[in-house]
């Protein structure tokens, strides 16, 4: 369907009542409702013009996370993905998006690649799998992340599951982070926080302070 700014958008709906929306520009999931509450957040100043990355939802970082030799967080969040497959299993929709190298990507990162992004909407879950294939004749390395924006109450939100992890506290000096170890079972956010957790476990628990636990 047509989304904000006239950009093409994929709407998923499960027979169990959950819904999701994905913009082909950036391959960005902008909404995930279970069953009626949206668990994701899109910034009020987000731009839908097909030029600037969408600020919110679940943006891609590929082939680079953060700053580096190419543009911030790479080009995948600033490129048009295509639908390569879709199916439904027990009423739950599955869609696979594809991104290939282009003159735009090669102007920054001169490699041939294929990226497949499989999104599965369940009754109370949203699952994503990103598969990168090197279709070039030379090796390459990359980093990737899903830079998810969760809807939350800042004063009420908590995170569990990071106790014992090594930390790099980038506040107050982002260029010289302080090393430490997380000792709290429940992490709260009483003020500004900019902290990296190393070797985090596969599963974390976010209480968004609005009545949902993700």
C-alpha positions in Angstrom: 0.0 0.0 0.0 1.0 3.7 -0.2 2.6 4.9 3.0 3.8 8.3 4.3 5.3 10.5 1.6 3.9 8.1 -1.1 6.5 5.5 -0.2 5.5 1.9 -0.7 4.7 0.1 2.5 4.0 -3.6 3.3 1.2 -4.2 5.8 1.2 -7.6 7.7 -1.7 -8.9 9.7 -2.0 -12.1 11.7 -5.3 -13.9 12.2 -4.4 -13.7 15.9 -4.8 -9.9 15.9 -1.2 -8.6 15.6 -0.1 -6.2 12.9 3.1 -4.8 11.4 4.2 -2.3 8.8 7.4 -2.3 6.8 8.6 0.4 4.4 10.6 -0.9 1.4 12.7 2.2 1.6 15.3 1.1 4.2 13.6 -2.2 4.7 12.4 -0.5 7.9 9.7 -2.0 10.2 7.8 1.1 11.5 5.0 -0.5 13.4 4.4 -3.7 15.5 1.0 -3.9 17.2 0.1 -6.7 19.7 -2.9 -6.7 19.6 -3.7 -2.9 19.4 -0.8 -1.3 21.2 2.2 -0.3 19.1 5.5 -1.5 20.7 7.7 0.5 18.3 8.3 4.2 18.2 8.8 6.5 15.2 10.2 9.9 15.9 7.8 12.8 15.4 10.3 14.5 13.1 10.9 11.4 11.0 11.2 12.2 7.3 9.5 10.0 4.6 11.0 11.4 1.5 13.0 8.4 0.1 16.3 10.2 0.7 16.9 10.5 4.4 16.7 7.3 6.6 13.4 6.8 8.5 14.1 7.8 12.2 12.3 5.1 14.2 11.0 1.6 14.1 13.7 -1.0 13.3 16.2 0.6 10.9 19.1 -1.4 9.4 22.8 -0.8 10.0 24.8 -2.4 7.2 27.6 -2.9 6.2 28.8 -0.7 9.0 27.5 0.2 12.5 28.1 3.7 13.6 30.7 6.0 12.1 33.5 4.7 9.9 34.9 4.8 6.3 31.4 5.2 4.8 28.3 7.0 5.8 26.9 6.6 9.4 25.3 3.1 9.8 25.9 2.3 6.1 23.6 2.4 3.2 21.0 -0.3 3.8 18.7 2.0 5.7 18.9 4.5 2.8 18.2 2.0 -0.1 15.1 0.6 -1.7 14.5 -3.1 -0.8 12.3 -5.4 -2.8 9.9 -8.2 -1.9 11.3 -11.6 -3.0 9.0 -14.0 -1.1 5.9 -14.1 1.1 3.9 -16.8 2.7 1.5 -17.6 5.6 1.9 -20.3 8.2 -1.1 -21.0 10.5 -2.4 -17.5 9.8 0.9 -15.8 10.6 2.4 -13.8 7.7 6.1 -14.1 6.6 7.7 -11.7 4.1 11.3 -11.7 2.8 12.9 -8.5 1.5 16.0 -8.4 -0.7 18.7 -5.9 -1.2 21.5 -6.2 -3.8 24.5 -4.1 -4.6 23.8 -1.0 -6.8 25.8 1.9 -8.2 24.8 3.8 -5.0 26.2 1.1 -2.7 29.3 0.5 -4.8 30.1 4.2 -4.7 30.8 3.6 -1.0 31.5 -0.1 -0.6 32.7 -1.7 -3.8 31.4 -5.3 -3.3 28.7 -7.5 -4.8 26.4 -8.9 -2.2 22.9 -10.2 -1.6 20.9 -9.4 1.6 17.8 -11.3 2.5 15.7 -10.0 5.4 13.0 -12.5 6.6 10.3 -11.0 8.9 7.8 -13.3 10.6 4.8 -11.8 12.5 3.4 -14.1 15.2 0.5 -13.7 17.6 2.7 -12.1 20.2 6.1 -12.0 18.5 8.1 -10.4 15.7 11.0 -12.4 14.4 13.7 -11.2 12.0 16.5 -13.0 10.2 19.1 -11.2 8.1 21.3 -13.3 5.8 24.2 -11.8 3.9 25.7 -13.6 0.9 29.0 -12.6 -0.7 28.4 -12.8 -4.5 31.7 -11.1 -5.3 35.0 -12.7 -6.3 36.8 -11.2 -3.3 36.2 -11.5 0.4 34.6 -8.7 2.5 33.9 -8.1 6.2 30.9 -6.2 7.6 29.1 -5.3 10.7 25.3 -5.1 11.1 22.7 -4.3 13.7 18.9 -3.5 14.0 18.7 -0.1 15.6 15.3 -0.7 17.2 13.3 2.2 18.7 10.9 0.8 21.4 7.9 2.8 22.6 8.5 3.4 26.3 8.1 5.6 29.4 11.6 6.8 30.1 10.9 7.1 33.9 9.2 3.7 34.0 11.3 1.6 31.7 13.6 -1.1 33.0 15.9 -3.7 31.5 16.8 -7.1 32.9 19.5 -9.6 31.9 22.7 -7.6 31.7 24.0 -8.2 35.2 27.7 -9.3 35.0 28.3 -7.8 31.6 31.3 -5.6 31.0 30.3 -2.0 30.3 31.7 0.9 28.3 30.2 4.0 29.8 30.3 6.8 27.1 28.9 9.4 29.4 30.5 11.9 30.1 33.3 11.4 27.5 32.2 9.4 24.4 35.7 9.3 23.0 37.1 7.7 26.2 34.5 5.4 27.7 34.9 4.2 31.2 35.2 0.4 31.6 33.1 -1.3 34.3 30.9 -4.2 35.2 27.1 -4.1 35.5 26.1 -5.1 39.0 22.3 -4.3 38.8 19.7 -6.9 38.2 17.2 -4.3 37.0 18.6 -1.3 35.0 16.6 2.0 35.2 17.1 5.3 33.4 16.9 8.2 35.9 18.8 10.4 33.5 20.9 10.4 30.3 22.4 7.0 29.6 25.0 6.1 26.8 26.5 2.8 27.7 27.7 -0.2 25.7 27.3 -3.7 27.1 29.8 -6.3 25.9 29.0 -10.0 25.3 25.3 -9.4 26.1 23.2 -12.6 26.4 20.8 -13.7 23.6 17.7 -12.7 25.5 17.0 -9.5 27.4 13.8 -8.3 29.0 12.5 -4.8 28.5 9.6 -3.5 30.6 8.5 -0.5 28.6 6.8 1.1 31.6 3.6 1.2 29.7 2.3 -2.3 30.7 4.3 -4.4 28.2 7.2 -6.7 28.7 9.3 -7.4 25.6 
